[in-house]
Amino acid sequence: MKHTYLKYIAAVAVVVGLASCEKNNLVIDQAPLTVPEVARFNVKPELSANPYYGYFIEEEPAPGTKFTVPVGVSTVSSADRKVKFTYSSRTAVKGTQFTAPDEITIPAGQAVANLDIQGLFGAYPTGRKDTLKIQISSGDGFVNSMKKYDSIFLIMQKYCPVAIAEMEGDFDNSLEYTASGAINYGPYTISVLDVAPVTATTANAVFENIYGYGGQVAGKFDYTDKGNFKVTIAEQNTGEIVEDSGDLYELWIRTSSVRPSTFSSCDGSITLYIDAIAKEPGTHTLLGYFAQNYKIVLNR
């Protein structure tokens, strides 16, 4: 029995050995793996599928700062290769709001090159934002695109460095607007006083004569987010008494919770959406509103 058992083991070993050799031969005989040649935007993995980027166009160097994104090809070649792009936007026009090449060249021996988008600072008034889609296009003579990684979106707007002290002063051309956008009142003067930085990107200030009845309220500038400057005024008493149809009311002011108030470091304007609140003198009981979500633009 022992002799037979050993022979059996030997036979199994031979079969296994033959099977292993055959399997190895199959691997060796296979053709080398071919990597497809495709182009993609080299962006962060967590943003790889159609990412959105904020593009803040600064004035210097003229005509504005560039946005640069690397474009990669999956293989290296001994010849130059070209990658083609298309640009689409509902509002931005190539040659007016931005310039960009129709194609770039990946030099021989390399797998990455940069695509530069040039936003035009002068084409962006305060408050304008454009969304631009940039897509790698396939075609004869160009590297094909890698689906899912072939597009990025730019949110384009101009940006000016903030000198918060410059927001202080008299805004003699302040205007009030109706809900339809027509001028309702003004121009008149609203003053911003005592601007005092709190952090590197926030500052306190005092606003005087908002809504045209005098009085002062404390507010705050916040420019932490370059694309979302904020002005906030917590609900507070202006100290003024307003007469309306023979009745007397305390005038309280706050910025709207529905529409954000903001300011521009480029043209120095401030756009407020306020609630003008009527309260009973002395008891401060809410009686109603003179205006809600009311637009007031402070201009020099």
C-alpha positions as CSV (number, residue, x, y, z in Angstrom):
1,M,0.0,0.0,0.0
2,K,2.8,2.4,0.9
3,H,4.5,1.8,-2.5
4,T,1.3,2.3,-4.4
5,Y,0.6,5.5,-2.5
6,L,3.9,7.0,-3.4
7,K,3.5,6.2,-7.1
8,Y,0.1,8.0,-6.9
9,I,1.7,11.0,-5.4
10,A,4.4,11.0,-8.1
11,A,1.8,10.7,-10.9
12,V,-0.2,13.6,-9.5
13,A,3.0,15.7,-9.3
14,V,3.7,15.0,-13.0
15,V,0.2,16.0,-14.0
16,V,0.3,19.2,-12.0
17,G,3.7,20.0,-13.4
18,L,2.4,19.5,-17.0
19,A,-0.6,21.6,-16.3
20,S,1.6,24.3,-14.8
21,C,3.9,24.3,-17.8
22,E,0.9,24.5,-20.2
23,K,-0.6,27.4,-18.3
24,N,2.7,29.3,-18.3
25,N,3.0,28.7,-22.0
26,L,-0.4,30.2,-22.5
27,V,0.6,33.3,-20.7
28,I,3.8,33.6,-22.6
29,D,2.1,33.1,-25.9
30,Q,-0.4,35.9,-25.3
31,A,0.0,39.2,-27.2
32,P,1.3,42.2,-25.1
33,L,-1.4,44.3,-23.6
34,T,-2.1,47.4,-25.7
35,V,-3.0,50.6,-23.9
36,P,-5.5,52.7,-25.8
37,E,-4.3,56.2,-26.6
38,V,-6.8,58.7,-25.1
39,A,-6.6,62.2,-23.7
40,R,-8.1,63.5,-20.5
41,F,-7.9,66.4,-18.1
42,N,-5.5,65.7,-15.3
43,V,-7.5,66.9,-12.4
44,K,-7.8,65.8,-8.8
45,P,-9.3,62.3,-8.4
46,E,-12.2,63.5,-6.2
47,L,-13.1,66.0,-8.8
48,S,-12.4,63.9,-11.9
49,A,-15.9,63.5,-13.3
50,N,-16.9,66.9,-14.9
51,P,-15.5,69.1,-12.1
52,Y,-16.4,72.8,-11.6
53,Y,-13.6,75.3,-10.9
54,G,-13.8,78.9,-9.8
55,Y,-11.8,81.1,-12.2
56,F,-11.2,84.6,-10.8
57,I,-9.8,86.9,-13.4
58,E,-7.5,89.6,-12.0
59,E,-6.5,92.7,-13.9
60,E,-2.8,92.2,-13.7
61,P,-1.0,91.1,-15.8
62,A,-3.2,92.5,-18.5
63,P,-5.5,91.4,-20.1
64,G,-6.1,89.3,-17.0
65,T,-4.8,86.2,-15.1
66,K,-4.9,82.9,-16.9
67,F,-6.5,79.6,-15.9
68,T,-4.2,76.6,-16.6
69,V,-5.2,73.0,-16.6
70,P,-2.9,70.0,-17.5
71,V,-4.1,67.7,-20.3
72,G,-2.6,64.2,-20.3
73,V,-2.4,61.4,-22.9
74,S,-2.4,57.7,-21.7
75,T,0.7,56.8,-23.8
76,V,4.1,58.3,-24.7
77,S,4.9,58.6,-28.4
78,S,8.0,59.4,-30.4
79,A,5.9,61.8,-32.5
80,D,4.0,65.0,-31.6
81,R,0.3,64.6,-31.0
82,K,-2.6,67.0,-31.0
83,V,-5.6,67.4,-28.7
84,K,-8.6,69.4,-29.8
85,F,-11.1,71.3,-27.7
86,T,-14.6,72.8,-27.9
87,Y,-16.0,75.6,-25.8
88,S,-19.6,76.2,-24.9
89,S,-21.4,78.7,-22.7
90,R,-24.9,80.3,-22.6
91,T,-23.4,83.7,-21.9
92,A,-19.6,83.8,-22.5
93,V,-18.4,84.3,-26.0
94,K,-15.0,83.3,-27.2
95,G,-13.0,86.3,-28.2
96,T,-15.2,88.6,-26.0
97,Q,-15.1,87.2,-22.5
98,F,-12.2,84.8,-23.0
99,T,-9.6,83.5,-25.5
100,A,-8.4,79.9,-25.8
101,P,-6.7,77.7,-28.3
102,D,-8.6,75.2,-30.5
103,E,-5.9,72.7,-30.0
104,I,-2.6,72.0,-28.1
105,T,0.4,69.8,-29.0
106,I,1.7,67.1,-26.7
107,P,5.4,67.1,-27.6
108,A,7.2,63.9,-28.6
109,G,8.4,61.9,-25.7
110,Q,5.9,63.6,-23.3
111,A,2.4,62.7,-22.0
112,V,1.2,66.0,-20.6
113,A,0.8,69.6,-21.8
114,N,-1.0,72.6,-20.4
115,L,-4.2,74.3,-21.7
116,D,-4.4,78.0,-20.9
117,I,-7.7,79.9,-20.8
118,Q,-7.4,83.7,-20.8
119,G,-10.3,85.5,-19.2
120,L,-10.7,89.1,-20.3
121,F,-10.9,91.4,-17.2
122,G,-12.5,94.3,-19.0
123,A,-15.4,92.1,-20.2
124,Y,-16.6,91.5,-16.7
125,P,-18.6,94.2,-15.0
126,T,-19.3,93.8,-11.3
127,G,-21.6,90.9,-10.6
128,R,-21.2,89.1,-13.9
129,K,-20.5,85.4,-13.8
130,D,-20.2,83.0,-16.7
131,T,-20.1,79.2,-16.8
132,L,-17.8,77.8,-19.5
133,K,-17.7,74.1,-20.5
134,I,-14.4,72.9,-22.0
135,Q,-14.4,69.5,-23.7
136,I,-11.8,67.4,-25.4
137,S,-13.0,66.5,-28.9
138,S,-12.2,63.4,-30.9
139,G,-11.4,63.6,-34.6
140,D,-9.1,62.7,-37.4
141,G,-5.6,63.7,-36.6
142,F,-6.3,64.2,-32.9
143,V,-6.1,62.0,-29.9
144,N,-9.5,60.6,-28.9
145,S,-11.0,61.8,-25.6
146,M,-11.3,59.6,-22.5
147,K,-15.0,59.6,-21.7
148,K,-16.1,60.8,-18.2
149,Y,-12.8,62.7,-17.9
150,D,-13.1,64.8,-21.0
151,S,-14.8,67.9,-19.6
152,I,-14.4,70.6,-17.0
153,F,-16.5,73.7,-16.2
154,L,-15.2,77.1,-15.3
155,I,-17.2,79.7,-13.3
156,M,-15.6,82.9,-14.5
157,Q,-15.8,86.3,-12.8
158,K,-13.4,89.2,-12.2
159,Y,-11.7,89.7,-8.9
160,C,-9.9,92.7,-7.4
161,P,-7.8,92.5,-4.2
162,V,-9.7,93.9,-1.3
163,A,-8.5,97.1,0.4
164,I,-11.3,97.2,3.0
165,A,-10.4,100.7,4.3
166,E,-11.5,102.0,0.9
167,M,-15.1,100.9,1.6
168,E,-15.4,103.7,4.2
169,G,-16.9,107.1,3.3
170,D,-19.9,108.8,1.8
171,F,-21.9,107.1,-1.0
172,D,-23.6,110.1,-2.5
173,N,-25.2,108.3,-5.4
174,S,-27.1,105.7,-3.4
175,L,-30.3,104.4,-5.1
176,E,-33.3,102.4,-4.1
177,Y,-35.0,100.0,-6.5
178,T,-38.4,98.5,-6.9
179,A,-38.9,94.7,-7.3
180,S,-39.0,95.2,-11.1
181,G,-35.6,97.0,-11.1
182,A,-36.8,100.5,-11.6
183,I,-35.3,103.3,-9.5
184,N,-37.7,104.0,-6.6
185,Y,-35.8,106.7,-4.7
186,G,-32.5,108.6,-4.9
187,P,-29.8,109.5,-5.3
188,Y,-29.1,110.3,-1.7
189,T,-26.2,109.8,0.7
190,I,-25.5,106.7,2.8
191,S,-22.3,106.7,4.8
192,V,-20.1,103.8,5.8
193,L,-18.1,104.7,9.0
194,D,-15.5,103.2,11.3
195,V,-14.4,100.3,9.1
196,A,-12.3,98.1,11.3
197,P,-10.7,94.8,10.3
198,V,-11.5,91.9,12.6
199,T,-9.6,89.1,10.8
200,A,-7.7,89.1,7.5
201,T,-11.0,88.7,5.6
202,T,-13.6,90.3,7.8
203,A,-14.3,93.8,9.1
204,N,-16.9,95.6,11.1
205,A,-18.5,98.9,10.0
206,V,-21.3,101.4,10.8
207,F,-23.9,102.2,8.2
208,E,-25.6,105.6,8.5
209,N,-28.9,106.7,6.9
210,I,-29.9,103.4,5.3
211,Y,-33.4,103.9,3.9
212,G,-33.1,107.6,4.1
213,Y,-34.3,108.3,7.7
214,G,-31.0,108.8,9.4
215,G,-29.8,106.6,12.3
216,Q,-26.9,104.2,12.4
217,V,-26.7,100.4,12.4
218,A,-23.6,98.1,12.8
219,G,-22.7,95.8,10.0
220,K,-20.0,93.4,8.8
221,F,-18.0,92.8,5.7
222,D,-16.9,89.3,4.9
223,Y,-14.6,88.5,1.9
224,T,-13.4,85.1,3.0
225,D,-14.9,83.5,-0.1
226,K,-13.4,85.3,-3.2
227,G,-16.6,84.5,-5.2
228,N,-19.1,85.4,-2.5
229,F,-18.5,88.7,-0.7
230,K,-21.1,89.3,2.0
231,V,-22.5,92.3,3.9
232,T,-24.6,91.4,7.0
233,I,-26.6,93.7,9.3
234,A,-28.2,92.0,12.3
235,E,-31.7,93.3,13.2
236,Q,-31.3,96.5,15.2
237,N,-32.9,99.8,16.0
238,T,-31.8,102.7,14.0
239,G,-32.9,105.1,16.8
240,E,-35.1,106.9,14.4
241,I,-38.9,107.4,14.7
242,V,-40.9,107.4,11.5
243,E,-44.3,109.0,11.1
244,D,-46.7,107.3,8.7
245,S,-50.3,108.4,8.3
246,G,-50.1,110.1,11.7
247,D,-48.7,107.1,13.5
248,L,-45.3,106.8,15.0
249,Y,-43.0,103.8,14.5
250,E,-39.5,102.8,15.4
251,L,-37.4,102.0,12.3
252,W,-35.4,98.8,12.6
253,I,-33.1,97.5,9.9
254,R,-31.6,94.2,9.0
255,T,-30.2,92.5,5.8
256,S,-32.6,90.1,4.2
257,S,-32.4,86.4,4.9
258,V,-33.8,85.7,1.4
259,R,-31.3,87.6,-0.8
260,P,-27.7,88.1,0.2
261,S,-26.1,91.5,0.4
262,T,-22.7,92.0,-1.2
263,F,-20.0,94.5,-2.1
264,S,-17.5,94.9,-4.9
265,S,-13.8,95.5,-4.4
266,C,-13.5,96.4,-8.1
267,D,-15.9,99.4,-8.3
268,G,-16.4,100.0,-4.6
269,S,-20.2,99.6,-4.7
270,I,-22.3,97.9,-2.0
271,T,-25.6,96.2,-2.8
272,L,-27.9,95.7,0.2
273,Y,-31.2,93.8,0.4
274,I,-32.8,95.0,3.5
275,D,-35.9,94.6,5.6
276,A,-37.2,97.9,7.0
277,I,-39.2,97.0,10.1
278,A,-41.8,99.0,11.9
279,K,-42.0,98.5,15.7
280,E,-44.0,100.1,18.5
281,P,-41.9,102.8,20.2
282,G,-40.8,101.8,23.7
283,T,-42.1,98.2,23.7
284,H,-40.4,97.3,20.4
285,T,-43.4,95.2,19.4
286,L,-43.4,94.2,15.7
287,L,-46.1,96.1,13.9
288,G,-45.2,95.4,10.2
289,Y,-42.7,96.2,7.5
290,F,-42.0,99.3,5.5
291,A,-40.2,97.2,3.0
292,Q,-38.9,93.6,2.6
293,N,-36.0,92.3,0.5
294,Y,-35.6,95.9,-0.6
295,K,-32.7,96.7,-2.9
296,I,-30.4,99.6,-2.1
297,V,-27.2,100.2,-4.1
298,L,-24.5,102.4,-2.5
299,N,-22.4,104.2,-5.1
300,R,-19.9,107.0,-4.8
